[in-house]
Amino acid sequence: MRLDKFLKVSRLIKRRTIANEACDAGRVMINGKTAKAGTEVKIGDIIEIGFGSKSVKVEVLNIQETVKKDDAKELIKYL
């Protein structure tokens, strides 16, 4: 699955366009490397997102095309 879509489905970023802009600005990294919006996300990847002065680091546990809001937290594990 594309990185921008995964960020939206997992509810880490609210909208896909914002996820796309964050990737273009270089604020999203997968396994320590800057990632583009079209980068494929795999189970076990470590995603780090910079939000201003804070950063969020998560591990991908599962990949699904669509999930309910309550089940979205099962796709990732905060590190």
PyMOL commands that set and color helices and strands:
alter all, ss='L'
color gray80, all
select helices_A, chain A and resi 3-9+16-24+69-75
alter helices_A, ss='H'
color red, helices_A
select strands_A, chain A and resi 28-30+33-34+46-51+54-60+76-78
alter strands_A, ss='S'
color yellow, strands_A
deselect
rebuild
show_as cartoon
